[in-house]
Amino acid sequence: MGEILIFSKKRIKQLMAGALLSAAVLGSYGYGSVNEVAAASVQSVTKGVASANVYMRSQPSTSGKVVNRVHKGDRVQILGSSSGWYKIKTSNGKQGFASSKYINHSNSSSNNSGSHSGNAGSTAPSASASVEKVISAGMKYLGTPYEFGSNRNSTKTFDCSAFIRRAFMDGANITLPSDSRKQGQYVKDKGTAVYNVNQLKRGDQVFFMSYRGSSASAYAGLDKSKQRITHVAIYLGDNKLLHTYSKQSGGVLVSTFSDSWKHRFVHGGSVL
């Protein structure tokens, strides 16, 4: 990790014994075999701080299931390291792996204190380079005409889910399901679902129910979990959405995440 630690022989033996004991305990809870966890362990618990919003995963790989999120400025414990990943523990006891690019040792991160509010009206830092690649890929299609039920193998026209699917294919080499409802379930199964609009992060997919009116009263009392998803977009931060929804709107565009859209919000989240 670009850092060399020097210990006495006695101290090394003590720390290795502690690491193996922790590995045995973690292995019994499904975190992998004793050897796997011990191989990922550093020699001591170190304090760290997140330099950006980042996902915690079940294993040190982008293929690992997202188990939690760490926000910029959050304090964590660094329990181990493995090939560019840290095994970390949050203040509420959650454990998982996060890219070491976004977790700094506390003594070298004096300018990263405080936590990000996560409000939909503010610009959230990128959780990873993959987020920016997906957004960049989607932005290349600005102005592409809208067509309901468009050909999933073509980039000449898009409907909402075909556009999101193409952005993830081009930007992250991830093939999402072909319609918005299945994409919504995919996020629940493979990523971390968000049910509060104010907790959305840049790059999250955002899922909406059918339009019932522009006022909040039109949606009062509805159980959003039982509503049929009819639209999907990508949240850009700064109260903006990247999506496509009609011929009249001009095809793929960046629009304001207005109250009318927020009333229709079902859930969001990401698999990146």
N, C-alpha and C positions, 0 to 999 in steps of 0.2 A: 504493500500500500504506500510505498515511498517513505516508510518510517521504520527505523531500526531501534529495537528496544534491547537494552543490555541489563542482565540480572545476574546475581551470584548463583552458583550451582545449587546451594541450599534453597534459595528463593524459587528457582526454576522448578525444583522437585515439588515444592509446596504448591505452586500454581498449577502444575500439570496434574497433580492429584486432585485438586479442586475441579479442574476442567473435566477430568474423566468422571468424577462423581456427578457433576451437572449433566454431562452427556448421558449417563445411565438413567437419570431421572427424566430428562427430556425425551429420551428414546421410549420410555414407557408410556408417554403421552402422545405418541404418534409423530414426533418430530424427526424421525429417522433412526437408523441404527446407532449404537454407541460409537462405532468407528466414524460414521458420517458426521455426527455432531462434534465429536472430538477433533476431527480434521478441520472443522470450520471455526474452532475456538481460538481466540486470542489469549494471551497469557494473563489478562486481568480485565475486570470490568472498568470501562472508561466512560466518562460523561461526554455526551455529544449534543449538538444542536442542528436542527434541520435548516439548510440554507435555501430551501424551496419547498413547495408542496410536493409530496412524494408518496407513492403507494408502498405499503408493506405487503410482501408476498410470502407464501407458504414455503418457498424454497429459493435459493440464490440464483434466480433465473427469471426472465420476463415471461416464461411459460408457467411460472408458479401462480396459483390462485391468489387474487387480491384478498387479504384478510383484514386490512385496516388502512387508514391514511394518517400521515404525519403532516402537519402544516408548518409553513415557514416560521422559524423561531421556536418551535416546540423543543423542549428538552427531552433527551432520551438517554438510556444506558446502552453502550456498545458492548455486547456480550461476546461477539466473535466476528471473524472475517473470513471470506472465501472468494477468491477470484473477482475482486471488484465489488463485492457486496459485504455489508455489515449485517450481522444478526443483532437486532435492537429490541429494547423493551421500553414501552412508553410509560408515562406517569400513571396511567390507569391499569398497568399490568399487562397490556397486549404485547405479544412477541411476534416477530416476523423478520424477514430480510428486506433491506432497502439498499439501493445503489449507493456506494460510498461517495459518488460524485455529489450527492445532495445531503450528506451527513458529515459535519465537521466536528473535530474535537473542540470542546468548549473553550479551552485555553487559546484557540486560534480563531475564535468566531465572535469577537467582542461586538461586531456590528450586526449580529443576527438575533438580538434579543427581541422579545415580543412575539405575539402570534398574529396570524392573518385572520381577519374576521370572516372571510369567505362569503361576504354579501354578493348577491348577484349584480349589484350596481357597481362593483369595483373590479379591477383587472387582477385576476389571480395569476400567480407565477405558474409557469409550465411544470407539470409533474414530471415530465421527462422529455427528452428530445423527440420521442415518438409522437407525442402530442403535437408538437410544432410541425412535424413532417406530415401528419394527417391533415392539419389545418392548411398547410401550404399546398398540399395536393388538391384539397377541395377548392381553394381560392383560384386555382388555375381554370376552373370550370365556370367562373362567374359569367352570367349571361347565357349559359346553355339553356335552350328552350325546355319548358316543362311539358311532359306528356304522361298522363296517368297510365299505369301499366306498361311503362317503357321497357324496351329490351334490355335485360340485365347485362348483356354482352356488348352493348353499344354505348358510346359516349356522346352520341348526337343529340339525344334527349334524355331527360331524367324525370322520374317522379321522386318524392321525398326519400323513400327508403333506398331506391336505386342510387341516388346521389351519395347518401351516407355510406353505402356499401362500397361504392367506387373510391371514395376518399380514403377509406380504411385499407382497401386493396392496394391502392397506389402508394399511400404514405406509410403503411405499417405491415404490408403483406399479410393482412388478416382478412379472411373472407367471412363477412357477417351474413346472417340469414337474409333472404330476399325481401321480406316485408317488415313493416315497422313493429307489428305485434311480436313477431318472433325475435326481432332485434331487442325489443324490450325485455323479453324473457331471457335472452342470451346474456344481457348485462346482469340480470339477477343471478344467473347460474354461474357465470364466469368472472364477474367483477364484483363491485360494491355498489348496490343501489342506493340512491339518495332520494328522500321523500320530502325534503324541505327545500324550496326553491332557493333559499338564501345560503344553502350549503353547496351549491353547484360550483364546480371548478372549470377552468379553461380546458377545453377539449372533451368535456363530458357530452355524451349523447343526452338529448332531452326529449321526452316522450309526452305527447298531448292526446287528450280525448277530443271528440267532435265539438265543433263550435255550437254554442247554445245561446250566445248573446255576448255583448261587450261589457255587461255589468256583473259585479260580483254576485248579486242576488240571483242571477240566472243559474249559478252553480252551487248555491247555498244548500247545505244538507246532503250533498251527493257523497257517496262512498267512492272516492277516486280509485280505490283498489279494484273495484268491480266494473269500472268504465273501460270501454273498448278503445285501445290505442289506435289513432287514425293518422298520426303525423309524428315525424322525428326530425330533429335538427341537431346541430353541434353548437354548444355554448362557447363563445369566444372570450368571455369576460367583458368587463366594461358595459354590461347590459346589452350585449349584441348576440344575435343568432346568425349562423350560416346555414342556409337551407334553400329549399325550393317548394312551392306549394300551389302555384297557379300560372297559367299562361299570361293572365292580366298583370301579374306582378313583375314579369320580365324574366322568369326562369330563375336560375341559381342567383342568389343575392345575399347580402348582409343586411339584416333588418334589426330594428330596435326590439328588445325583449319587453314588449309593452305589457300593460296590465291585462289586456285582452288575451294575450298568449299565456300569461301567468295564471289566469283563472282556469285555463284548460290543462295546466301542468298536472301530470300523473306521477311520474318519477324520472330520475336521471341517473347518470353514472357512466362508468367507462371500464373497458377491459384492458386499457393500455397500462 
